[in-house]
């Protein structure tokens, strides 16, 4: 996902960010996202809840400072493991699977 995420992309985001059953860890690469509105932040919260219900670890990659601040202000920084690169996120998820 990249660019600005807003109400117009809600259905797309909802389809991508789904957890219907227990499974492998999920890495969500949002490194190309510059901004997301409240509808997308709500979708991230819903996704977090689904992942937690199925005990699926999730790592987000967020690079843009503006988007990182929005995630933090929305209280989602405590809900997800957030990383500055795909490599860091992947390594963290792999380490978690070995425990």
C-alpha positions in Angstrom: 0.0 0.0 0.0 1.2 3.5 -0.7 0.2 7.1 -1.1 -2.6 8.5 0.9 -5.1 6.1 2.4 -8.6 7.5 2.9 -12.3 6.7 2.8 -12.1 6.0 -0.9 -9.7 3.0 -0.3 -11.5 1.6 2.8 -12.9 -1.4 1.0 -9.5 -2.2 -0.5 -7.8 -1.9 2.9 -10.5 -4.0 4.6 -10.1 -6.8 2.1 -6.3 -6.8 2.4 -6.2 -6.5 6.2 -8.1 -9.6 7.3 -7.4 -12.4 9.8 -10.1 -15.1 9.7 -8.2 -17.9 11.4 -4.9 -18.6 13.3 -2.0 -18.6 11.0 1.5 -17.3 10.2 2.7 -13.9 11.4 1.7 -11.0 9.1 4.0 -8.2 7.9 2.1 -5.1 6.6 4.4 -2.9 4.6 3.1 0.7 4.9 6.4 2.2 4.1 4.9 4.0 1.0 2.0 5.5 3.0 2.3 9.2 3.7 -1.1 9.8 5.3 -4.2 7.9 6.4 -7.5 9.3 7.6 -9.6 8.2 10.5 -11.5 5.5 8.5 -8.2 3.8 7.7 -7.0 4.1 11.3 -10.3 2.4 12.3 -9.5 -0.4 9.9 -6.1 -0.8 11.4 -7.8 -1.1 14.8 -10.2 -3.7 13.5 -7.4 -5.6 12.0 -5.5 -5.5 15.3 -8.5 -6.9 17.1 -8.9 -9.8 14.5 -5.2 -10.6 14.7 -5.3 -10.7 18.5 -8.4 -12.9 18.6 -6.5 -15.4 16.4 -3.2 -15.0 18.2 -1.5 -13.9 14.9 1.5 -11.7 15.4 1.5 -8.5 13.2 4.3 -6.1 12.4 3.8 -2.8 10.6 6.4 -1.0 8.6 5.9 2.8 8.7 8.5 5.2 7.4 6.8 8.5 6.9 6.9 10.7 10.1 3.5 12.2 9.5 1.9 8.8 9.2 3.8 7.5 12.2 2.6 10.4 14.3 -1.0 9.8 13.3 -0.7 6.1 14.3 0.8 7.2 17.6 -1.9 9.8 18.3 -4.6 7.3 17.5 -3.1 5.0 20.2 -2.2 2.3 17.7 1.5 2.5 18.4 0.9 0.4 21.5 -1.3 -2.1 19.6 1.2 -3.0 16.9 4.9 -3.8 16.6 6.1 -1.0 14.3 9.4 -1.0 12.4 11.2 1.4 10.1 12.1 -1.3 7.6 10.8 -4.5 6.2 14.0 -6.3 7.2 13.6 -5.3 10.8 10.0 -6.3 10.9 10.7 -9.7 9.2 13.6 -10.4 11.6 11.3 -9.6 14.6 8.5 -11.8 13.4 10.9 -14.7 12.6 12.5 -14.4 16.1 9.0 -14.5 17.7 8.2 -17.8 15.8 11.3 -19.4 17.2 10.4 -18.8 20.9 
